[in-house]
């Protein structure tokens, strides 16, 4: 049964990756990245805890383009509720999520605004920034089932963007503020299979899909008046509905001390066009590391 389960998950993941890869119309961009998250968990009781998790990503190689250097910053903060019964662990989290994007490499970095845009309503000019960010709310239910040395983990993230500053030019009747403030939801579902090699070490394989679910009402209607192409969809802001990314992870976790765990993995990320779910644009190869530090304010273990 265990072998069939492992085989089934592997076949599904590989089939999904192969199907997406075949959809590419042109050679995709390739990236090499290093990504580190520091997951700090403070437990107030066996059920309630608080997560603080800063992280960052560096891009050291790109095909057909220059390297980007520091490419991404992130910060999570929020409470968790955990309930255990038998072999099941059920968890729910509500986190604020900050995402920051230094614009280097693919977009020319300049301190001078070369193409200022005049907003006739305010007589103010606007120019694209070399650093963009967004504010988001994460709703995260998850469940883990343990059987012997194996565990099966399913995590769902409802990623809700309510502010994105990447929009820097008026569009029709939409002001800058109209475009930046809104509501768009992306569903991220991760399925992970883990095997406990020892009491301190485990190996795992995971697959995660990113699906645009709710489009922001203002930006989803933005188009180029000349070409008719959608201009409001961007990975740095609000997304179009449909499949946008697929990530597959292969790694291990090691408990250095009872309160410190490291989990390095190789992650391959397949990125699709912001407007076309059949057009693969990027394949990123990432050394992904999560460092978890835990502490408790109560007397239990």
Secondary structure, DSSP 4 states (H G I P E B T S, - for coil): -HHHHHHHHHHHHHHHHHHHHHT-SSPPEEEEEEEEEEEEEEESSSSEEEEEEEEEEEEEEESSS---EEEEEEEEEEEEEEEEETTEEEEEEEEEEEEEEE--SSS---SS-SS-EEETTTTEEE---SEEEEEEEEEEEEEEEEETTEEEEEEEEEEEEEEETT--S-BTTB-HHHHHEEEEEEEEEEEEEEEESSSSEEEEEEEEEEEEEE--TTGGG-B-TTT--B-S--TTS---SEEEEEEEEEEEEEEEETTEEEEEEEEEEEEE-SS-TT-EEEEEEEEEEEEEEEEESSS--
